[in-house]
Amino acid sequence: MTSTAGAPADTTSTAGASAGMTGAAGMTSTALAAHGVTVSYGGRRVLDGVDLRVAPGETVGLRGPSGSGKSTLARVLALLHAPEAGHVTLDGQRLAGARHRLPATVRTRVAILFQSPRAATDPRLGLADIIAEPLRATGTPEEQARARAAELADLVGLTPDLLARRPHAVSDGQLQRACLARALVHRPDYLLCDEATAMLDASTQAHLAAVITDYQREHVAGVLLITHDPALMARWATRVVDLPPPPPS
């Protein structure tokens, strides 16, 4: 990644009662925040009363050992998974439920970019349709959806000849570019990156980081960065939060 991806991280905190609450941005209600979030899978607790706050314009780095619940917390904040305890607030509004239990005007304000683009896309769709998929799901007229998809394809560096191809016919880097375009299609206020560059070559990593950084500056978007790359974390994150090891089974 290039050093233009962001300012050096200068604050580290531990997820818990005060995680993410340091700094001037953390003192306002304008943020995407988890409050006392607890999640278990099959009787095993993955997150136990975790707090985290992402304010507009900041990049919060989230790190922790394997199994500490980083991806689970990202899914909760992305409104894809409802916690068994605790809650999420969006700019001070407490949210109940997840996915389509929330209105489109709420859930489209948060987007997530996953590590594996192949696991996150429908293999039957071409790249243009993958990008436009969220627009069609919210009733955007077809002409507008196609125009927006073409605009974002150009932004992320996908040439027109790639847009009709299905995932099996493109590289991981090209498919992740389409996933980034899809994530930005509703102009979200918060973008969550869950190891989003881990499977990519250096040039694609740098390009995606530049696109995200430009978008963040233009829209004053908050970014959550999950990565095992310490150099990327140091260059991009403005603040770093450490998740503790997973609770004992």
N, C-alpha and C positions, 0 to 999 in steps of 0.2 A: 504494500500500500504506500501511497505517497504521503509525505509529511503535510500536505495541504488538507488532509482529511479532517483535521480539527485541531483544537488547542490541546496542549498536554494536560493529562489528568493531574489534578492537584489536591484532591480530597478523596479520602477513603473512609468508608463507614461499614458497619456490619448490619446485615438485614435483621430487623427486630423492631422493638418498640420505637426507635428513633431513626431507623434507616431511611436515608433519602430526605431527611428533614433539615439538613444543614444548608446554609447559604440563603441568600435573599429570595431566590426563586422558590425555595421550599416553604417560605412563610406565607404564601398566597394560596387561595383555593383553586387557582387556575393551574390544573395539572391532571395527569392521569395517575391514579394512586391506588395501591392495594393497602387495605387496612385489616390487619390481623388475619390474613388469609391462611386457611388450613385446608389441605387436600390429602386424601388417602386413596391408594389403589389396592384393592384386594385386602383390605385390612392393614396395609402398611402405610404409615404416615410419611408423606413426602415433604410437605410444607407444614410448619407448625407455628401459626400466629405471625406470619411474615408481613412486614410493612415495606412498601417501596413507593417512591414518588418520582415521576418524570415531569418536569416543567417544560413549557414551551421554549424552544430554542436551545435547550441543553441536551447533551448526549451523556446518558448515564450508562456506565459500564457495569455489567453484572457478571461476577465470576464466582466460582466455587467448585468444590470437588465433584467428580462424577457421582450422580445420584442425589445431589443436593437440591434438585427441583428447579433448576434454572429454566428449562424448557416448559415445565408445568406452570411456573409463575408467568412466563411469557404468554402462554395460552389463556390463562386467567385474565391477564391484562388485555389481551386481544379480544376478549369477550367470546371466546370459543369454549370455555369450560367454566362452569359455575362452582365456586368453592363450597365445601361443606360447612365451613364457618368463615366469618369475616365477610368483607365485601369490597367492591371496586367503586371508586368515584371518578367521574369525568367532569372536570372543572367544577367541583363541589357538589355535583348531582350524584346521589347514591343510586347505583344501578342494581336491578334485581333480575336474575336470570342470565341467559347467554344465548348466542346465536339469534334465531328468529323470534325468540321471546322478547327481544329488544327491537324498537323501531329502527328502520333503515337509517334515519337521520342521526341516530346515535352510533350504531355499530359501524357505519362507514367512516366515522371520524378516527378509527383506529385500524391500522393495517399491520400485517405481519409477513415477514419474509423468512421462509424456512431454510434449513441447511440443504435438504435434498429437493431439487426442483422436480425430479421425476416422481417422487412420492406425493408432491403437492399439485400435480396437474393431471388432467384427464387425457390419457393417451389417444383418445379418439378425436381430439380437437386440434386444429391447426393453431399456430402461434397467435394469429390475429384474433381468433375466437377465444383463446385463453386470456388474452389481455382484456377483451371486451366483456368477458363473462360476468363480472360483477355489475357492470352497467345494465346488461340485459336483465339480471336478477332483480334490479330495482326499477325496472320499467322504463329505462331510457330509450327514446326512439332509436330505431336501427341506424338511421343515417348519422345521428349524433354519436352513437356508440362506435361505429366504424371510423368516423373522423377522429375521435379521441384516441382510439386504439392506434391509428396510423401516426398520430402526433407523438404518442408515447413510445412507439416502436422506434421512431427516429431519434428520440431523446436518449434512449438506452443503447443505441447503436445497432439496431436490427435493420438490415437492408430489406427492401420490399420483396425480393425473391425468397426470403426465408419465411414470410408471414403465412404462406399456405402450407408450410411443412408441419408435420406432426412431430411430437417429441422424439420418436425413435429416429427421425431423420436429421436431428440437429445435435450439437454438442451440449455438454452440461452447462458450459458458459453461455451459449446462446439461449438455452432454455431458462437459465436463471435471469438473464436479461429480460425475457418475457415475463417472468414472475415478478421482477421489480416493477416493470411497467404496469402489470396488473395491480400490484400493491398501491401504486400511486394514482390509479385511475379515478378514484373519488376525491383526490386531493386531501388525504387524511391529515389531521392535526398531530397525530402520533404514529411513528413507524417503529416497529419492534423487529430487530434483526437477530435471529436465533442461529448463530454460526453460519450466517448467510454467505460468507465468502470462503468457507473452509474447503470446499471441493473444487475451487477454481484456480486457474493459473494466475500468475502475478499480474499480467496485463489486464485481465478481466476483473480481478480484484480491485485494481486501481481505478478502472473505469467506473465500476459500480459505486465505489466509495465517493468518487467525484460527483456522480449524478445525485447520490443521496445528500451529500454535503451542500450542493447547489440548491437542491429542493428545500433542505432544512433552512438555509439562509433566506430564500425567497419567501417561504411560507411561515417562518418562525416555528417550525415543527419541533416537537420533542422526539428524541430518538433513544431507544433502549438498545444497547449493544451487548450481545452475549458472544464471547469469543474466548478461545484458549490461547490466542496469539498475544503475548504480552506486549510486543512492539505495536501492534494495531491498537490495543487498549490504551497504551501510553500516548499514542499520537492522536487518537480520535476522541476518547472520552474526556469530558470536562469534570466528571466526578465518578468515582468507582465505589460500588457496593459489593461486599463479600457476603455470600450466603454461607451459613454454617454447614457442617457435614449433616447428612440426613439423620433424623432422630432414630434412636434404637428401635428395632422391630419389636 
